[in-house]
Amino acid sequence: MSKLQSKFIYKCKEMGKGWGMMRKIIEQSNKNLTESLAYQLELNTIPVGISARHVHLSLDHIDILFGKGYQLRIHKELSQPGQFAAKESVMIAGPKGTIDKVRILGPARCTTQVEVSLTDAHRLGISPPIRDSGDLAGSSPITIIGPKGSIYLKEGAIIASRHIHMSEEDARQFQVHDREKVHVVSQTKRGVIFSDVKIRVSADYRLEFHIDTDEANAAGLTNQDRVWILK
């Protein structure tokens, strides 16, 4: 082998090492960019939490439905601190039908309320207003049936208005304030812009966009999908 051939082979090997190193640098850069974009996406988007039909009960009504002194048992913790889905469930009834195995959410509240979707409302034969949680004046009547008794509420059934829970730090990041209304954009295959989404700010809240099952199905959203605020 001539000296010229040897030099050529040596240069090729060196170039190969150089390209290998360059490829590793490019791959690492791409990885870093992907991780950075994912982090920025998480910073600027909000996770989705889908609420199925459920009931909040007062202590007095827990006693009636389940027996004096009964305490709800925790089935699983919810995303909002201190909130849980109970192992217990009830039946709800309206003029046209009933829905069984409706989950109770705890802990107990001062006032009993039932939250349903519009589809549920049609099945029950009621016309609940779209309201914030706790705003029950003039809401629909409904019957709740438990293993030990039943209660009839002259008002208490609502369709929960869509909203975003967030901490004070989150509110500063998204440049919004408590009770402000915004639009929320989903970019699924059935992309939707949700209007009149109320911001709820509290030190006790964890960032989450709450919608019911009808809204989620219409938009093709599932739990923990990400959405954007559009002001």
JOBELNOR-V345458 format. One record per run of one state. SS is the DSSP state (alpha for helix, beta for strand, coil for the rest). FROM is the first residue (numbers start at 0). TO is the last residue. Records with the same first field share a line. If there is no record, write none. Layout:
# JOBELNOR-V345458
SS: FROM-TO  FROM-TO
This chain:
# JOBELNOR-V345458
coil: 0-1  44-44  51-52  66-72  77-82  93-96  109-111  115-116  124-128  131-138  145-148  160-161  166-166  174-179  186-190  201-206  219-224  230-230
alpha: 2-43  58-65  117-123  167-173  212-218
beta: 45-50  53-57  73-76  83-92  97-108  112-114  129-130  139-144  149-159  162-165  180-185  191-200  207-211  225-229
